[in-house]
């Protein structure tokens, strides 16, 4: 569904406590986890030491970094309302972020979202969307993220 970015009432009418449809699925491989560890410098054993994680981790093996899972959201592309008419959209931050369940290496994740709210700002419209990332077939989300995006209109 397309909606004009400055239609505050229209966007708020789409706000819901229910999440929408699932986006595409992505496998979280051990190689991906290792590359993320190298990129960020976070080489904690629970992520990259497969044998130790199998023996000592409460999760039975290595798990993805929470921030790796968070960074997959754009590629998971959960369907939702498409904002139109804006000149640009800026990541305004997070209204909340929780890591609730592990993403084991080799698992597949997908995401869905819901609009929480929209509010007028001097620079444009601030839209809050809650995104839930789940391991496929697991009810509890691995990540809950309240994403803030500022949609700005054409320059006058």
N, C-alpha and C positions, 0 to 999 in steps of 0.2 A: 504494500500500500504506500503510495506517495502522498506526502503532505508538505505544504509550504512551511519552511523553517520558522517563519514568524507568526504562524497561526497558533498562538499559545493555547487558546481554548480548544482548538482541534487536537493538538498534541496531548493536552491533559485529558481529553475525552478518551484517548487511546490508553491511558494509564490503567494498569490492571494488577491484581495480586496474582494472576495466573501467568505462567510463562508460555511463550509461543512454541513454534515447532523447532525441532532439532536442526542444526546446521550440519555441515559435512563432518565426516570422521577423519581423525588423524591418529596414526600409530606413534606412540612415544617410545622410541628405540633406545637401547643402551648407548648406541653411538651418538644419538642426539643429546642424551644426558651428558656424556663425556665431553662433547663439543661445547655445550653450555658451561660446563665446569671450567673448561679451558678459557672460554671467552670471559667469564666473570671472575675467575680465580677462586671459585667456591668448590674446593676439592674434598669436601666432607665425605668420609668413607661411606656413609649411608646412601650416597648417590653413585659413587664410582667404583668402590671395592666390592665386586660381585660376590666373591667367596665369603668375605667377612660379613657382608649384609645378609647372605643366606644363613649364616651361623648365628649372628648377634642381633640383627635388626628385629624389632617387634613386627615388622611387616613381611618377613620371610624372604626378603631379597631387596635389591636396590630400588629406590623410588626417585621419581623426577623432583627436581627443585620446584618449590612453589612458584618462584618467579619464572621458571621455564614454562610451567603450565599457564600462568597468566599471559606470558608473551605469545602463546599460541592463539589467543582469542581472535586476532584479525584474520588468520588463516582458517579458523573454524567457521567464520562467517555465519553466525546465527541469523536467520531471517528475521526481519522486523520492519518497522516503518522506515521508509526512505525519505529523508529530508530533501526538499528541492528548493531552488531559488537562492541558495546561499553562495557567496563568493568563496568562502573557505570554512573549514571546520577545524577547531583547535582542541587538542586534548587538554582539558582544564584540570585534570587530576582525578582523585578518587574520593567518593563520599563514604567509602568503606571497602575493606578488603579482608577476607577471611580464608584461610586454608583449612578446610574441614576434614578432608580425607586424603589418603595417599594416592598417588598415581604410580603404580608399579611399572618398572621397566618392561616394555613389551606390550603394555595395555593400549587400548584404543580409547580416545576421548572424543566427546562432542559437546556442543554448547547450545543453549537457548537463552532467550532474553525476554525482558518485559520493560515497558516504559514505566518509570516511577513518577516523573514530573517534568514540567517545563516551566521556566520563568524568564520573564523579560529582563534583560540586562542592558546597560547603556551601549555595550558593544555588539549586542545581538541577543540570541536566545540560548539559554543554558538548559540542556536536556540531560536528565539523569536517567540512565538505563541500568537495570540490574542484570548481570550476566551470570549464569550458572554453568560451570564446566563440570561434567561428570565423566567418569570412566563408563564406557558403554555397559549397560545392564546393571549399573549400581545406582541405587536410589539416592543415596546421600551424595551431594555435590562435593567435588574436590576443592573447587574454588567458587566463592561468591564475591562478585566485584560490582560495586556501584560506580559506574563509569560516568564521568562528567564531560560532556562535549559542548563547546561554545560554538554555535553556528553564527557566522557573521555575514551580513548582507553585502550586496555590491557597493563599492565605493561611490559616494555621491558626487 
